[in-house]
Structures are given as C-alpha cells and as structure tokens.
Amino acid sequence: MSGGEVAGILVAVFWAILVSFLAVALARLAQTLRATTRLVADVTEQAVPLLADASAAVRSAQTQIDRVDAIATDVQEVTSNASALSTTVASTFGGPLVKVAAFGYGVRRALGGRKDDLPAGDPRRTVIVGRTVSRREKRKPRGKRD
C-alpha cells in the first residue's frame, strides 16, 4: 500500500468516527427536544386553568373593592352628618347649659356659706394621730425611738 492509500483510509476512519459522534449528539438533542416539547405542553395544559382562576379571583376582588368603596363613601357621609349634628347640639344646648350650671353653682355658694369667711384670728387646725395641733407649732420629725 502506498502512502496516499493509507492517508485516505485514515481520513475515512476519522470521518466515520466524527459522523458517529455527531449522530449520537443529534440523537440526544432530539430526546431533549422531545422532553422539552412534552414539558411545554404540560405547562400549557396547567397554566390555562390557573390563568382562568386568577382572572376570576381578580374580578371577584374588584367587585369587593367596589363594595368597600361604596361603604366607605356611606361612612364618610354618616360621619359628616354626625359632625354637623354634634355642632348643632353643642351650639343649641351648650350656652344655656353653661348658664344653668353657673347659676346652680352660685345658688349653692349663696346657700351653703363661704368657706373663706373664717375669722382671721382662728388658725386652721390639723389632726395628727388623735390630737389637734396648730400649724404654727413645729412638728417633731419622726426618728428612731429610744
């Protein structure tokens, strides 16, 4: 055999090995693509019902938000009405009630006598442990007993 024939056989063997590796790689790539296709199909089958449920939940939430908004508007109206009523009651009855209270206090003071009308010479007295002591008297500090 000549050198050209040996070189041709080597190139043919090398080419056969390369084609075999490429065939194995393409077969594995085909399996991966089939698995990916199955996965995408499964995700699509599960995602469509989930999206429908999510859409229904969003619609329900929007309905509830609309209801809460209506309730908040009603509460705001009730609050403003209560505030107006309280202002009206305060302005209607507040002044006369203060006058009646002041009149009652004056009558009690007039009928009950004034406590400030004590004679100047009579000092107030303090009761300490059963005896009466004038405030002018110095109290002995409490200390240790002998």
FENNORGI-V536672 format. One record per residue. N is the residue number from 0. RES is the residue in one small letter. SS is DSSP state (a for helix, b for strand, c for the rest). PSI is psi as a letter, one per 40 degrees, with the letter a starting at -180 (none if undefined). Layout:
# FENNORGI-V536672
N | RES | SS | PSI
N | RES | SS | PSI
This chain:
# FENNORGI-V536672
0 | m | c | i
1 | s | c | i
2 | g | a | d
3 | g | a | d
4 | e | a | d
5 | v | a | d
6 | a | a | d
7 | g | a | d
8 | i | a | d
9 | l | a | d
10 | v | a | d
11 | a | a | d
12 | v | a | d
13 | f | a | d
14 | w | a | d
15 | a | a | d
16 | i | a | d
17 | l | a | d
18 | v | a | d
19 | s | a | d
20 | f | a | d
21 | l | a | d
22 | a | a | d
23 | v | a | d
24 | a | a | d
25 | l | a | d
26 | a | a | d
27 | r | a | d
28 | l | a | d
29 | a | a | d
30 | q | a | d
31 | t | a | d
32 | l | a | d
33 | r | a | d
34 | a | a | d
35 | t | a | d
36 | t | a | d
37 | r | a | d
38 | l | a | d
39 | v | a | d
40 | a | a | d
41 | d | a | d
42 | v | a | d
43 | t | a | d
44 | e | a | d
45 | q | a | d
46 | a | a | d
47 | v | a | d
48 | p | a | d
49 | l | a | d
50 | l | a | d
51 | a | a | d
52 | d | a | d
53 | a | a | d
54 | s | a | d
55 | a | a | d
56 | a | a | d
57 | v | a | d
58 | r | a | d
59 | s | a | d
60 | a | a | d
61 | q | a | d
62 | t | a | d
63 | q | a | d
64 | i | a | d
65 | d | a | d
66 | r | a | d
67 | v | a | d
68 | d | a | d
69 | a | a | d
70 | i | a | d
71 | a | a | d
72 | t | a | d
73 | d | a | d
74 | v | a | d
75 | q | a | d
76 | e | a | d
77 | v | a | d
78 | t | a | d
79 | s | a | d
80 | n | a | d
81 | a | a | d
82 | s | a | d
83 | a | a | d
84 | l | a | d
85 | s | a | d
86 | t | a | d
87 | t | a | d
88 | v | a | d
89 | a | a | d
90 | s | a | d
91 | t | a | d
92 | f | a | e
93 | g | a | d
94 | g | a | d
95 | p | a | d
96 | l | a | d
97 | v | a | d
98 | k | a | d
99 | v | a | d
100 | a | a | d
101 | a | a | d
102 | f | a | d
103 | g | a | d
104 | y | a | d
105 | g | a | d
106 | v | a | d
107 | r | a | d
108 | r | a | d
109 | a | a | d
110 | l | a | d
111 | g | a | e
112 | g | c | i
113 | r | c | h
114 | k | c | e
115 | d | c | e
116 | d | c | f
117 | l | c | i
118 | p | c | i
119 | a | c | d
120 | g | c | e
121 | d | c | g
122 | p | c | i
123 | r | c | i
124 | r | b | i
125 | t | b | h
126 | v | b | h
127 | i | b | h
128 | v | c | f
129 | g | c | e
130 | r | b | i
131 | t | b | h
132 | v | b | h
133 | s | b | i
134 | r | c | d
135 | r | c | d
136 | e | c | h
137 | k | c | h
138 | r | c | i
139 | k | c | h
140 | p | c | i
141 | r | c | h
142 | g | c | a
143 | k | c | i
144 | r | c | i
145 | d | c | none
